[in-house]
Amino acid sequence: MTVAFDLDKASAAITEAAADPFTFTWAGGSYETPNVKSWSVDVVAAAATGNIVGAMEELLGQEQWAEFRKGKPTLGTIEALFAAISKDSGLTPGE
């Protein structure tokens, strides 16, 4: 069988090119999320349906999410964080 496209190879190249995480501070803690090109389909699906809290929980992972929540973030806090991530990655709303 002839393979027309090697998605494993392409994915590895994208992951390598997008190695720098997005880092931020909040309520005395330091956090990082994967580069937007490394987001899982679960994060993208949650964000696309407007579930930014779920997307943020997925991005941070269990341990960071638990620490992040100790700072009592509001929806506005999370929206500001998503805006900063979007700006940093060059995304615009609707992408």
PyMOL Python script that loads the backbone (N, CA, C, O; Angstrom):
from pymol import cmd

cmd.read_pdbstr("""\
ATOM      1  N   MET A   1       0.846  -1.176   0.000  1.00  0.00           N
ATOM      2  CA  MET A   1       0.000   0.000   0.000  1.00  0.00           C
ATOM      3  C   MET A   1       0.892   1.239   0.000  1.00  0.00           C
ATOM      4  O   MET A   1       1.832   1.333   0.788  1.00  0.00           O
ATOM      5  N   THR A   2       0.597   2.170  -0.871  1.00  0.00           N
ATOM      6  CA  THR A   2       1.323   3.427  -0.938  1.00  0.00           C
ATOM      7  C   THR A   2       0.667   4.432   0.007  1.00  0.00           C
ATOM      8  O   THR A   2      -0.549   4.627  -0.007  1.00  0.00           O
ATOM      9  N   VAL A   3       1.492   5.052   0.814  1.00  0.00           N
ATOM     10  CA  VAL A   3       0.992   6.043   1.761  1.00  0.00           C
ATOM     11  C   VAL A   3       1.125   7.421   1.134  1.00  0.00           C
ATOM     12  O   VAL A   3       2.218   7.833   0.745  1.00  0.00           O
ATOM     13  N   ALA A   4       0.001   8.135   1.039  1.00  0.00           N
ATOM     14  CA  ALA A   4      -0.005   9.460   0.421  1.00  0.00           C
ATOM     15  C   ALA A   4       0.451  10.547   1.394  1.00  0.00           C
ATOM     16  O   ALA A   4       0.998  11.570   0.983  1.00  0.00           O
ATOM     17  N   PHE A   5       0.223  10.317   2.673  1.00  0.00           N
ATOM     18  CA  PHE A   5       0.547  11.348   3.663  1.00  0.00           C
ATOM     19  C   PHE A   5       0.868  10.682   4.986  1.00  0.00           C
ATOM     20  O   PHE A   5       0.104   9.840   5.458  1.00  0.00           O
ATOM     21  N   ASP A   6       1.966  11.042   5.576  1.00  0.00           N
ATOM     22  CA  ASP A   6       2.388  10.489   6.870  1.00  0.00           C
ATOM     23  C   ASP A   6       2.016  11.490   7.964  1.00  0.00           C
ATOM     24  O   ASP A   6       2.788  12.400   8.266  1.00  0.00           O
ATOM     25  N   LEU A   7       0.841  11.322   8.552  1.00  0.00           N
ATOM     26  CA  LEU A   7       0.355  12.234   9.587  1.00  0.00           C
ATOM     27  C   LEU A   7       1.216  12.179  10.839  1.00  0.00           C
ATOM     28  O   LEU A   7       1.384  13.195  11.513  1.00  0.00           O
ATOM     29  N   ASP A   8       1.762  11.021  11.162  1.00  0.00           N
ATOM     30  CA  ASP A   8       2.650  10.914  12.327  1.00  0.00           C
ATOM     31  C   ASP A   8       3.857  11.845  12.162  1.00  0.00           C
ATOM     32  O   ASP A   8       4.226  12.572  13.085  1.00  0.00           O
ATOM     33  N   LYS A   9       4.455  11.810  10.985  1.00  0.00           N
ATOM     34  CA  LYS A   9       5.630  12.649  10.719  1.00  0.00           C
ATOM     35  C   LYS A   9       5.253  14.129  10.727  1.00  0.00           C
ATOM     36  O   LYS A   9       5.973  14.947  11.300  1.00  0.00           O
ATOM     37  N   ALA A  10       4.154  14.472  10.110  1.00  0.00           N
ATOM     38  CA  ALA A  10       3.708  15.866  10.071  1.00  0.00           C
ATOM     39  C   ALA A  10       3.380  16.373  11.464  1.00  0.00           C
ATOM     40  O   ALA A  10       3.723  17.501  11.815  1.00  0.00           O
ATOM     41  N   SER A  11       2.717  15.540  12.259  1.00  0.00           N
ATOM     42  CA  SER A  11       2.345  15.917  13.623  1.00  0.00           C
ATOM     43  C   SER A  11       3.587  16.145  14.482  1.00  0.00           C
ATOM     44  O   SER A  11       3.635  17.088  15.272  1.00  0.00           O
ATOM     45  N   ALA A  12       4.579  15.290  14.327  1.00  0.00           N
ATOM     46  CA  ALA A  12       5.830  15.445  15.083  1.00  0.00           C
ATOM     47  C   ALA A  12       6.516  16.753  14.722  1.00  0.00           C
ATOM     48  O   ALA A  12       7.050  17.432  15.599  1.00  0.00           O
ATOM     49  N   ALA A  13       6.510  17.114  13.454  1.00  0.00           N
ATOM     50  CA  ALA A  13       7.129  18.370  13.022  1.00  0.00           C
ATOM     51  C   ALA A  13       6.383  19.576  13.583  1.00  0.00           C
ATOM     52  O   ALA A  13       7.006  20.555  13.995  1.00  0.00           O
ATOM     53  N   ILE A  14       5.062  19.513  13.600  1.00  0.00           N
ATOM     54  CA  ILE A  14       4.256  20.604  14.153  1.00  0.00           C
ATOM     55  C   ILE A  14       4.517  20.738  15.646  1.00  0.00           C
ATOM     56  O   ILE A  14       4.691  21.846  16.153  1.00  0.00           O
ATOM     57  N   THR A  15       4.544  19.623  16.342  1.00  0.00           N
ATOM     58  CA  THR A  15       4.793  19.635  17.784  1.00  0.00           C
ATOM     59  C   THR A  15       6.166  20.218  18.095  1.00  0.00           C
ATOM     60  O   THR A  15       6.309  21.003  19.033  1.00  0.00           O
ATOM     61  N   GLU A  16       7.169  19.842  17.319  1.00  0.00           N
ATOM     62  CA  GLU A  16       8.520  20.361  17.532  1.00  0.00           C
ATOM     63  C   GLU A  16       8.570  21.868  17.272  1.00  0.00           C
ATOM     64  O   GLU A  16       9.213  22.605  18.019  1.00  0.00           O
ATOM     65  N   ALA A  17       7.903  22.321  16.230  1.00  0.00           N
ATOM     66  CA  ALA A  17       7.905  23.749  15.883  1.00  0.00           C
ATOM     67  C   ALA A  17       7.148  24.569  16.922  1.00  0.00           C
ATOM     68  O   ALA A  17       7.436  25.751  17.108  1.00  0.00           O
ATOM     69  N   ALA A  18       6.194  23.957  17.592  1.00  0.00           N
ATOM     70  CA  ALA A  18       5.360  24.664  18.563  1.00  0.00           C
ATOM     71  C   ALA A  18       5.744  24.279  19.983  1.00  0.00           C
ATOM     72  O   ALA A  18       4.870  24.091  20.830  1.00  0.00           O
ATOM     73  N   ALA A  19       7.015  24.160  20.248  1.00  0.00           N
ATOM     74  CA  ALA A  19       7.484  23.655  21.537  1.00  0.00           C
ATOM     75  C   ALA A  19       7.331  24.644  22.687  1.00  0.00           C
ATOM     76  O   ALA A  19       7.227  24.222  23.839  1.00  0.00           O
ATOM     77  N   ASP A  20       7.312  25.949  22.409  1.00  0.00           N
ATOM     78  CA  ASP A  20       7.268  26.933  23.486  1.00  0.00           C
ATOM     79  C   ASP A  20       5.867  27.030  24.086  1.00  0.00           C
ATOM     80  O   ASP A  20       4.911  27.341  23.376  1.00  0.00           O
ATOM     81  N   PRO A  21       5.739  26.767  25.386  1.00  0.00           N
ATOM     82  CA  PRO A  21       4.434  26.880  26.034  1.00  0.00           C
ATOM     83  C   PRO A  21       4.079  28.349  26.289  1.00  0.00           C
ATOM     84  O   PRO A  21       4.937  29.229  26.221  1.00  0.00           O
ATOM     85  N   PHE A  22       2.829  28.588  26.578  1.00  0.00           N
ATOM     86  CA  PHE A  22       2.375  29.899  27.013  1.00  0.00           C
ATOM     87  C   PHE A  22       2.463  29.895  28.536  1.00  0.00           C
ATOM     88  O   PHE A  22       1.891  29.017  29.182  1.00  0.00           O
ATOM     89  N   THR A  23       3.161  30.849  29.113  1.00  0.00           N
ATOM     90  CA  THR A  23       3.311  30.900  30.571  1.00  0.00           C
ATOM     91  C   THR A  23       2.639  32.155  31.115  1.00  0.00           C
ATOM     92  O   THR A  23       2.586  33.190  30.450  1.00  0.00           O
ATOM     93  N   PHE A  24       2.131  32.042  32.333  1.00  0.00           N
ATOM     94  CA  PHE A  24       1.476  33.177  32.980  1.00  0.00           C
ATOM     95  C   PHE A  24       1.515  33.000  34.500  1.00  0.00           C
ATOM     96  O   PHE A  24       1.770  31.912  35.017  1.00  0.00           O
ATOM     97  N   THR A  25       1.256  34.094  35.185  1.00  0.00           N
ATOM     98  CA  THR A  25       1.180  34.050  36.643  1.00  0.00           C
ATOM     99  C   THR A  25      -0.242  34.405  37.065  1.00  0.00           C
ATOM    100  O   THR A  25      -0.962  35.117  36.365  1.00  0.00           O
ATOM    101  N   TRP A  26      -0.617  33.895  38.215  1.00  0.00           N
ATOM    102  CA  TRP A  26      -1.944  34.170  38.757  1.00  0.00           C
ATOM    103  C   TRP A  26      -1.934  33.880  40.251  1.00  0.00           C
ATOM    104  O   TRP A  26      -1.542  32.794  40.678  1.00  0.00           O
ATOM    105  N   ALA A  27      -2.362  34.844  41.030  1.00  0.00           N
ATOM    106  CA  ALA A  27      -2.540  34.670  42.477  1.00  0.00           C
ATOM    107  C   ALA A  27      -1.308  34.056  43.139  1.00  0.00           C
ATOM    108  O   ALA A  27      -1.430  33.179  43.995  1.00  0.00           O
ATOM    109  N   GLY A  28      -0.127  34.518  42.743  1.00  0.00           N
ATOM    110  CA  GLY A  28       1.108  34.058  43.351  1.00  0.00           C
ATOM    111  C   GLY A  28       1.691  32.788  42.767  1.00  0.00           C
ATOM    112  O   GLY A  28       2.756  32.348  43.202  1.00  0.00           O
ATOM    113  N   GLY A  29       1.028  32.188  41.798  1.00  0.00           N
ATOM    114  CA  GLY A  29       1.533  30.960  41.188  1.00  0.00           C
ATOM    115  C   GLY A  29       1.953  31.187  39.745  1.00  0.00           C
ATOM    116  O   GLY A  29       1.542  32.162  39.117  1.00  0.00           O
ATOM    117  N   SER A  30       2.763  30.295  39.229  1.00  0.00           N
ATOM    118  CA  SER A  30       3.189  30.324  37.826  1.00  0.00           C
ATOM    119  C   SER A  30       2.604  29.110  37.124  1.00  0.00           C
ATOM    120  O   SER A  30       2.593  28.005  37.667  1.00  0.00           O
ATOM    121  N   TYR A  31       2.119  29.331  35.907  1.00  0.00           N
ATOM    122  CA  TYR A  31       1.431  28.289  35.161  1.00  0.00           C
ATOM    123  C   TYR A  31       1.910  28.269  33.722  1.00  0.00           C
ATOM    124  O   TYR A  31       2.486  29.240  33.232  1.00  0.00           O
ATOM    125  N   GLU A  32       1.668  27.156  33.052  1.00  0.00           N
ATOM    126  CA  GLU A  32       1.949  27.094  31.625  1.00  0.00           C
ATOM    127  C   GLU A  32       0.926  26.215  30.937  1.00  0.00           C
ATOM    128  O   GLU A  32       0.434  25.235  31.496  1.00  0.00           O
ATOM    129  N   THR A  33       0.621  26.596  29.708  1.00  0.00           N
ATOM    130  CA  THR A  33      -0.259  25.808  28.863  1.00  0.00           C
ATOM    131  C   THR A  33       0.531  25.435  27.617  1.00  0.00           C
ATOM    132  O   THR A  33       1.490  26.121  27.263  1.00  0.00           O
ATOM    133  N   PRO A  34       0.141  24.369  26.960  1.00  0.00           N
ATOM    134  CA  PRO A  34       0.837  24.026  25.726  1.00  0.00           C
ATOM    135  C   PRO A  34       0.648  25.126  24.676  1.00  0.00           C
ATOM    136  O   PRO A  34      -0.324  25.881  24.712  1.00  0.00           O
ATOM    137  N   ASN A  35       1.584  25.196  23.757  1.00  0.00           N
ATOM    138  CA  ASN A  35       1.429  26.074  22.606  1.00  0.00           C
ATOM    139  C   ASN A  35       0.138  25.683  21.894  1.00  0.00           C
ATOM    140  O   ASN A  35      -0.216  24.505  21.844  1.00  0.00           O
ATOM    141  N   VAL A  36      -0.554  26.658  21.351  1.00  0.00           N
ATOM    142  CA  VAL A  36      -1.864  26.423  20.730  1.00  0.00           C
ATOM    143  C   VAL A  36      -1.818  25.329  19.663  1.00  0.00           C
ATOM    144  O   VAL A  36      -2.801  24.608  19.491  1.00  0.00           O
ATOM    145  N   LYS A  37      -0.719  25.191  18.955  1.00  0.00           N
ATOM    146  CA  LYS A  37      -0.600  24.150  17.927  1.00  0.00           C
ATOM    147  C   LYS A  37      -0.540  22.748  18.535  1.00  0.00           C
ATOM    148  O   LYS A  37      -0.697  21.757  17.822  1.00  0.00           O
ATOM    149  N   SER A  38      -0.314  22.660  19.844  1.00  0.00           N
ATOM    150  CA  SER A  38      -0.238  21.369  20.531  1.00  0.00           C
ATOM    151  C   SER A  38      -1.506  21.049  21.309  1.00  0.00           C
ATOM    152  O   SER A  38      -1.564  20.028  21.994  1.00  0.00           O
ATOM    153  N   TRP A  39      -2.528  21.905  21.217  1.00  0.00           N
ATOM    154  CA  TRP A  39      -3.766  21.647  21.951  1.00  0.00           C
ATOM    155  C   TRP A  39      -4.431  20.370  21.466  1.00  0.00           C
ATOM    156  O   TRP A  39      -4.438  20.067  20.273  1.00  0.00           O
ATOM    157  N   SER A  40      -4.986  19.632  22.408  1.00  0.00           N
ATOM    158  CA  SER A  40      -5.713  18.410  22.057  1.00  0.00           C
ATOM    159  C   SER A  40      -7.052  18.781  21.412  1.00  0.00           C
ATOM    160  O   SER A  40      -7.542  19.901  21.554  1.00  0.00           O
ATOM    161  N   VAL A  41      -7.614  17.829  20.715  1.00  0.00           N
ATOM    162  CA  VAL A  41      -8.920  18.046  20.092  1.00  0.00           C
ATOM    163  C   VAL A  41      -9.979  18.315  21.165  1.00  0.00           C
ATOM    164  O   VAL A  41     -10.964  18.999  20.891  1.00  0.00           O
ATOM    165  N   ASP A  42      -9.795  17.793  22.375  1.00  0.00           N
ATOM    166  CA  ASP A  42     -10.738  18.042  23.467  1.00  0.00           C
ATOM    167  C   ASP A  42     -10.747  19.518  23.862  1.00  0.00           C
ATOM    168  O   ASP A  42     -11.806  20.087  24.123  1.00  0.00           O
ATOM    169  N   VAL A  43      -9.574  20.132  23.906  1.00  0.00           N
ATOM    170  CA  VAL A  43      -9.481  21.558  24.217  1.00  0.00           C
ATOM    171  C   VAL A  43     -10.146  22.381  23.126  1.00  0.00           C
ATOM    172  O   VAL A  43     -10.922  23.292  23.412  1.00  0.00           O
ATOM    173  N   VAL A  44      -9.843  22.061  21.891  1.00  0.00           N
ATOM    174  CA  VAL A  44     -10.408  22.795  20.759  1.00  0.00           C
ATOM    175  C   VAL A  44     -11.931  22.664  20.741  1.00  0.00           C
ATOM    176  O   VAL A  44     -12.634  23.651  20.523  1.00  0.00           O
ATOM    177  N   ALA A  45     -12.439  21.461  20.967  1.00  0.00           N
ATOM    178  CA  ALA A  45     -13.884  21.246  20.970  1.00  0.00           C
ATOM    179  C   ALA A  45     -14.560  22.021  22.095  1.00  0.00           C
ATOM    180  O   ALA A  45     -15.613  22.625  21.886  1.00  0.00           O
ATOM    181  N   ALA A  46     -13.969  22.010  23.275  1.00  0.00           N
ATOM    182  CA  ALA A  46     -14.553  22.754  24.397  1.00  0.00           C
ATOM    183  C   ALA A  46     -14.566  24.249  24.104  1.00  0.00           C
ATOM    184  O   ALA A  46     -15.569  24.919  24.350  1.00  0.00           O
ATOM    185  N   ALA A  47     -13.476  24.773  23.587  1.00  0.00           N
ATOM    186  CA  ALA A  47     -13.398  26.199  23.269  1.00  0.00           C
ATOM    187  C   ALA A  47     -14.382  26.563  22.159  1.00  0.00           C
ATOM    188  O   ALA A  47     -15.024  27.612  22.215  1.00  0.00           O
ATOM    189  N   ALA A  48     -14.499  25.703  21.160  1.00  0.00           N
ATOM    190  CA  ALA A  48     -15.377  25.982  20.021  1.00  0.00           C
ATOM    191  C   ALA A  48     -16.847  26.026  20.416  1.00  0.00           C
ATOM    192  O   ALA A  48     -17.648  26.715  19.783  1.00  0.00           O
ATOM    193  N   THR A  49     -17.194  25.294  21.454  1.00  0.00           N
ATOM    194  CA  THR A  49     -18.587  25.297  21.913  1.00  0.00           C
ATOM    195  C   THR A  49     -18.826  26.313  23.021  1.00  0.00           C
ATOM    196  O   THR A  49     -19.911  26.367  23.599  1.00  0.00           O
ATOM    197  N   GLY A  50     -17.810  27.118  23.314  1.00  0.00           N
ATOM    198  CA  GLY A  50     -17.956  28.163  24.323  1.00  0.00           C
ATOM    199  C   GLY A  50     -17.663  27.721  25.743  1.00  0.00           C
ATOM    200  O   GLY A  50     -17.840  28.497  26.682  1.00  0.00           O
ATOM    201  N   ASN A  51     -17.219  26.491  25.913  1.00  0.00           N
ATOM    202  CA  ASN A  51     -16.900  25.980  27.252  1.00  0.00           C
ATOM    203  C   ASN A  51     -15.450  26.325  27.589  1.00  0.00           C
ATOM    204  O   ASN A  51     -14.589  25.446  27.632  1.00  0.00           O
ATOM    205  N   ILE A  52     -15.189  27.611  27.826  1.00  0.00           N
ATOM    206  CA  ILE A  52     -13.803  28.007  28.070  1.00  0.00           C
ATOM    207  C   ILE A  52     -13.303  27.538  29.426  1.00  0.00           C
ATOM    208  O   ILE A  52     -12.099  27.353  29.607  1.00  0.00           O
ATOM    209  N   VAL A  53     -14.200  27.342  30.377  1.00  0.00           N
ATOM    210  CA  VAL A  53     -13.771  26.806  31.673  1.00  0.00           C
ATOM    211  C   VAL A  53     -13.272  25.371  31.489  1.00  0.00           C
ATOM    212  O   VAL A  53     -12.222  25.002  32.015  1.00  0.00           O
ATOM    213  N   GLY A  54     -14.031  24.564  30.739  1.00  0.00           N
ATOM    214  CA  GLY A  54     -13.608  23.195  30.458  1.00  0.00           C
ATOM    215  C   GLY A  54     -12.326  23.145  29.656  1.00  0.00           C
ATOM    216  O   GLY A  54     -11.462  22.302  29.897  1.00  0.00           O
ATOM    217  N   ALA A  55     -12.206  24.066  28.685  1.00  0.00           N
ATOM    218  CA  ALA A  55     -10.984  24.126  27.886  1.00  0.00           C
ATOM    219  C   ALA A  55      -9.784  24.473  28.761  1.00  0.00           C
ATOM    220  O   ALA A  55      -8.716  23.878  28.622  1.00  0.00           O
ATOM    221  N   MET A  56      -9.962  25.429  29.656  1.00  0.00           N
ATOM    222  CA  MET A  56      -8.858  25.831  30.526  1.00  0.00           C
ATOM    223  C   MET A  56      -8.475  24.704  31.476  1.00  0.00           C
ATOM    224  O   MET A  56      -7.291  24.481  31.728  1.00  0.00           O
ATOM    225  N   GLU A  57      -9.451  24.004  31.997  1.00  0.00           N
ATOM    226  CA  GLU A  57      -9.163  22.862  32.868  1.00  0.00           C
ATOM    227  C   GLU A  57      -8.347  21.810  32.118  1.00  0.00           C
ATOM    228  O   GLU A  57      -7.387  21.259  32.657  1.00  0.00           O
ATOM    229  N   GLU A  58      -8.731  21.539  30.884  1.00  0.00           N
ATOM    230  CA  GLU A  58      -8.002  20.567  30.061  1.00  0.00           C
ATOM    231  C   GLU A  58      -6.585  21.043  29.759  1.00  0.00           C
ATOM    232  O   GLU A  58      -5.636  20.260  29.806  1.00  0.00           O
ATOM    233  N   LEU A  59      -6.444  22.341  29.448  1.00  0.00           N
ATOM    234  CA  LEU A  59      -5.120  22.895  29.132  1.00  0.00           C
ATOM    235  C   LEU A  59      -4.164  22.835  30.319  1.00  0.00           C
ATOM    236  O   LEU A  59      -2.996  22.479  30.169  1.00  0.00           O
ATOM    237  N   LEU A  60      -4.664  23.182  31.483  1.00  0.00           N
ATOM    238  CA  LEU A  60      -3.796  23.235  32.663  1.00  0.00           C
ATOM    239  C   LEU A  60      -3.499  21.858  33.246  1.00  0.00           C
ATOM    240  O   LEU A  60      -2.451  21.658  33.860  1.00  0.00           O
ATOM    241  N   GLY A  61      -4.399  20.923  33.061  1.00  0.00           N
ATOM    242  CA  GLY A  61      -4.220  19.617  33.683  1.00  0.00           C
ATOM    243  C   GLY A  61      -4.682  19.660  35.130  1.00  0.00           C
ATOM    244  O   GLY A  61      -4.865  20.735  35.702  1.00  0.00           O
ATOM    245  N   GLN A  62      -4.865  18.513  35.702  1.00  0.00           N
ATOM    246  CA  GLN A  62      -5.459  18.377  37.028  1.00  0.00           C
ATOM    247  C   GLN A  62      -4.720  19.158  38.121  1.00  0.00           C
ATOM    248  O   GLN A  62      -5.341  19.889  38.893  1.00  0.00           O
ATOM    249  N   GLU A  63      -3.410  19.000  38.181  1.00  0.00           N
ATOM    250  CA  GLU A  63      -2.636  19.627  39.257  1.00  0.00           C
ATOM    251  C   GLU A  63      -2.639  21.157  39.154  1.00  0.00           C
ATOM    252  O   GLU A  63      -2.925  21.850  40.130  1.00  0.00           O
ATOM    253  N   GLN A  64      -2.318  21.674  37.959  1.00  0.00           N
ATOM    254  CA  GLN A  64      -2.301  23.132  37.797  1.00  0.00           C
ATOM    255  C   GLN A  64      -3.706  23.723  37.949  1.00  0.00           C
ATOM    256  O   GLN A  64      -3.866  24.806  38.512  1.00  0.00           O
ATOM    257  N   TRP A  65      -4.720  23.016  37.451  1.00  0.00           N
ATOM    258  CA  TRP A  65      -6.096  23.501  37.550  1.00  0.00           C
ATOM    259  C   TRP A  65      -6.499  23.658  39.017  1.00  0.00           C
ATOM    260  O   TRP A  65      -7.114  24.656  39.393  1.00  0.00           O
ATOM    261  N   ALA A  66      -6.150  22.672  39.841  1.00  0.00           N
ATOM    262  CA  ALA A  66      -6.485  22.744  41.274  1.00  0.00           C
ATOM    263  C   ALA A  66      -5.824  23.963  41.913  1.00  0.00           C
ATOM    264  O   ALA A  66      -6.460  24.668  42.697  1.00  0.00           O
ATOM    265  N   GLU A  67      -4.562  24.219  41.590  1.00  0.00           N
ATOM    266  CA  GLU A  67      -3.864  25.399  42.134  1.00  0.00           C
ATOM    267  C   GLU A  67      -4.469  26.699  41.592  1.00  0.00           C
ATOM    268  O   GLU A  67      -4.675  27.654  42.341  1.00  0.00           O
ATOM    269  N   PHE A  68      -4.745  26.727  40.307  1.00  0.00           N
ATOM    270  CA  PHE A  68      -5.338  27.906  39.666  1.00  0.00           C
ATOM    271  C   PHE A  68      -6.662  28.280  40.332  1.00  0.00           C
ATOM    272  O   PHE A  68      -6.920  29.457  40.585  1.00  0.00           O
ATOM    273  N   ARG A  69      -7.485  27.299  40.610  1.00  0.00           N
ATOM    274  CA  ARG A  69      -8.808  27.545  41.222  1.00  0.00           C
ATOM    275  C   ARG A  69      -8.716  28.106  42.626  1.00  0.00           C
ATOM    276  O   ARG A  69      -9.650  28.764  43.083  1.00  0.00           O
ATOM    277  N   LYS A  70      -7.618  27.866  43.322  1.00  0.00           N
ATOM    278  CA  LYS A  70      -7.449  28.419  44.666  1.00  0.00           C
ATOM    279  C   LYS A  70      -7.449  29.943  44.642  1.00  0.00           C
ATOM    280  O   LYS A  70      -7.763  30.577  45.649  1.00  0.00           O
ATOM    281  N   GLY A  71      -7.098  30.540  43.497  1.00  0.00           N
ATOM    282  CA  GLY A  71      -7.104  32.001  43.356  1.00  0.00           C
ATOM    283  C   GLY A  71      -8.490  32.574  43.099  1.00  0.00           C
ATOM    284  O   GLY A  71      -8.635  33.785  42.931  1.00  0.00           O
ATOM    285  N   LYS A  72      -9.502  31.730  43.064  1.00  0.00           N
ATOM    286  CA  LYS A  72     -10.896  32.135  42.842  1.00  0.00           C
ATOM    287  C   LYS A  72     -11.087  32.912  41.540  1.00  0.00           C
ATOM    288  O   LYS A  72     -11.595  34.034  41.564  1.00  0.00           O
ATOM    289  N   PRO A  73     -10.686  32.332  40.400  1.00  0.00           N
ATOM    290  CA  PRO A  73     -10.853  33.039  39.129  1.00  0.00           C
ATOM    291  C   PRO A  73     -12.338  33.202  38.785  1.00  0.00           C
ATOM    292  O   PRO A  73     -13.174  32.377  39.152  1.00  0.00           O
ATOM    293  N   THR A  74     -12.634  34.269  38.082  1.00  0.00           N
ATOM    294  CA  THR A  74     -13.988  34.508  37.594  1.00  0.00           C
ATOM    295  C   THR A  74     -14.032  34.165  36.101  1.00  0.00           C
ATOM    296  O   THR A  74     -12.999  33.893  35.488  1.00  0.00           O
ATOM    297  N   LEU A  75     -15.207  34.181  35.538  1.00  0.00           N
ATOM    298  CA  LEU A  75     -15.327  33.975  34.100  1.00  0.00           C
ATOM    299  C   LEU A  75     -14.533  35.052  33.364  1.00  0.00           C
ATOM    300  O   LEU A  75     -13.891  34.770  32.352  1.00  0.00           O
ATOM    301  N   GLY A  76     -14.577  36.275  33.866  1.00  0.00           N
ATOM    302  CA  GLY A  76     -13.812  37.358  33.255  1.00  0.00           C
ATOM    303  C   GLY A  76     -12.319  37.100  33.297  1.00  0.00           C
ATOM    304  O   GLY A  76     -11.605  37.427  32.348  1.00  0.00           O
ATOM    305  N   THR A  77     -11.840  36.519  34.380  1.00  0.00           N
ATOM    306  CA  THR A  77     -10.423  36.166  34.501  1.00  0.00           C
ATOM    307  C   THR A  77     -10.032  35.173  33.415  1.00  0.00           C
ATOM    308  O   THR A  77      -9.009  35.337  32.751  1.00  0.00           O
ATOM    309  N   ILE A  78     -10.852  34.144  33.239  1.00  0.00           N
ATOM    310  CA  ILE A  78     -10.553  33.115  32.254  1.00  0.00           C
ATOM    311  C   ILE A  78     -10.679  33.669  30.837  1.00  0.00           C
ATOM    312  O   ILE A  78      -9.891  33.310  29.962  1.00  0.00           O
ATOM    313  N   GLU A  79     -11.653  34.533  30.602  1.00  0.00           N
ATOM    314  CA  GLU A  79     -11.778  35.165  29.286  1.00  0.00           C
ATOM    315  C   GLU A  79     -10.540  36.008  28.967  1.00  0.00           C
ATOM    316  O   GLU A  79     -10.050  35.989  27.839  1.00  0.00           O
ATOM    317  N   ALA A  80     -10.037  36.746  29.960  1.00  0.00           N
ATOM    318  CA  ALA A  80      -8.821  37.551  29.763  1.00  0.00           C
ATOM    319  C   ALA A  80      -7.624  36.654  29.457  1.00  0.00           C
ATOM    320  O   ALA A  80      -6.789  36.992  28.619  1.00  0.00           O
ATOM    321  N   LEU A  81      -7.545  35.523  30.133  1.00  0.00           N
ATOM    322  CA  LEU A  81      -6.454  34.584  29.889  1.00  0.00           C
ATOM    323  C   LEU A  81      -6.536  34.019  28.470  1.00  0.00           C
ATOM    324  O   LEU A  81      -5.523  33.946  27.774  1.00  0.00           O
ATOM    325  N   PHE A  82      -7.724  33.622  28.042  1.00  0.00           N
ATOM    326  CA  PHE A  82      -7.879  33.117  26.678  1.00  0.00           C
ATOM    327  C   PHE A  82      -7.535  34.176  25.648  1.00  0.00           C
ATOM    328  O   PHE A  82      -6.940  33.870  24.615  1.00  0.00           O
ATOM    329  N   ALA A  83      -7.904  35.424  25.923  1.00  0.00           N
ATOM    330  CA  ALA A  83      -7.562  36.517  25.007  1.00  0.00           C
ATOM    331  C   ALA A  83      -6.046  36.670  24.904  1.00  0.00           C
ATOM    332  O   ALA A  83      -5.517  36.888  23.814  1.00  0.00           O
ATOM    333  N   ALA A  84      -5.347  36.558  26.032  1.00  0.00           N
ATOM    334  CA  ALA A  84      -3.884  36.671  26.033  1.00  0.00           C
ATOM    335  C   ALA A  84      -3.239  35.510  25.276  1.00  0.00           C
ATOM    336  O   ALA A  84      -2.287  35.709  24.521  1.00  0.00           O
ATOM    337  N   ILE A  85      -3.756  34.308  25.479  1.00  0.00           N
ATOM    338  CA  ILE A  85      -3.238  33.142  24.758  1.00  0.00           C
ATOM    339  C   ILE A  85      -3.464  33.323  23.261  1.00  0.00           C
ATOM    340  O   ILE A  85      -2.575  33.054  22.453  1.00  0.00           O
ATOM    341  N   SER A  86      -4.644  33.774  22.905  1.00  0.00           N
ATOM    342  CA  SER A  86      -4.964  33.997  21.488  1.00  0.00           C
ATOM    343  C   SER A  86      -4.047  35.032  20.869  1.00  0.00           C
ATOM    344  O   SER A  86      -3.530  34.834  19.769  1.00  0.00           O
ATOM    345  N   LYS A  87      -3.844  36.132  21.570  1.00  0.00           N
ATOM    346  CA  LYS A  87      -2.973  37.194  21.061  1.00  0.00           C
ATOM    347  C   LYS A  87      -1.548  36.673  20.896  1.00  0.00           C
ATOM    348  O   LYS A  87      -0.903  36.940  19.883  1.00  0.00           O
ATOM    349  N   ASP A  88      -1.055  35.932  21.888  1.00  0.00           N
ATOM    350  CA  ASP A  88       0.298  35.393  21.854  1.00  0.00           C
ATOM    351  C   ASP A  88       0.488  34.427  20.676  1.00  0.00           C
ATOM    352  O   ASP A  88       1.553  34.388  20.059  1.00  0.00           O
ATOM    353  N   SER A  89      -0.545  33.660  20.377  1.00  0.00           N
ATOM    354  CA  SER A  89      -0.433  32.642  19.323  1.00  0.00           C
ATOM    355  C   SER A  89      -0.783  33.170  17.939  1.00  0.00           C
ATOM    356  O   SER A  89      -0.584  32.483  16.938  1.00  0.00           O
ATOM    357  N   GLY A  90      -1.310  34.403  17.886  1.00  0.00           N
ATOM    358  CA  GLY A  90      -1.689  34.967  16.602  1.00  0.00           C
ATOM    359  C   GLY A  90      -3.086  34.568  16.156  1.00  0.00           C
ATOM    360  O   GLY A  90      -3.484  34.862  15.029  1.00  0.00           O
ATOM    361  N   LEU A  91      -3.835  33.900  17.030  1.00  0.00           N
ATOM    362  CA  LEU A  91      -5.203  33.530  16.687  1.00  0.00           C
ATOM    363  C   LEU A  91      -6.105  34.744  16.777  1.00  0.00           C
ATOM    364  O   LEU A  91      -5.850  35.674  17.543  1.00  0.00           O
ATOM    365  N   THR A  92      -7.159  34.720  15.985  1.00  0.00           N
ATOM    366  CA  THR A  92      -8.184  35.740  16.088  1.00  0.00           C
ATOM    367  C   THR A  92      -9.498  35.040  16.370  1.00  0.00           C
ATOM    368  O   THR A  92      -9.656  33.868  16.029  1.00  0.00           O
ATOM    369  N   PRO A  93     -10.449  35.737  16.990  1.00  0.00           N
ATOM    370  CA  PRO A  93     -11.734  35.079  17.291  1.00  0.00           C
ATOM    371  C   PRO A  93     -12.336  34.444  16.042  1.00  0.00           C
ATOM    372  O   PRO A  93     -12.307  35.019  14.954  1.00  0.00           O
ATOM    373  N   GLY A  94     -12.881  33.247  16.227  1.00  0.00           N
ATOM    374  CA  GLY A  94     -13.517  32.531  15.131  1.00  0.00           C
ATOM    375  C   GLY A  94     -12.601  31.554  14.418  1.00  0.00           C
ATOM    376  O   GLY A  94     -13.057  30.823  13.539  1.00  0.00           O
ATOM    377  N   GLU A  95     -11.320  31.518  14.768  1.00  0.00           N
ATOM    378  CA  GLU A  95     -10.399  30.574  14.118  1.00  0.00           C
ATOM    379  C   GLU A  95     -10.472  29.239  14.816  1.00  0.00           C
ATOM    380  O   GLU A  95      -9.777  28.300  14.428  1.00  0.00           O
TER     381      GLU A  95
END
""", "prot")
cmd.dss("prot")
cmd.show_as("cartoon", "prot")
cmd.util.cbc("prot")
cmd.orient("prot")
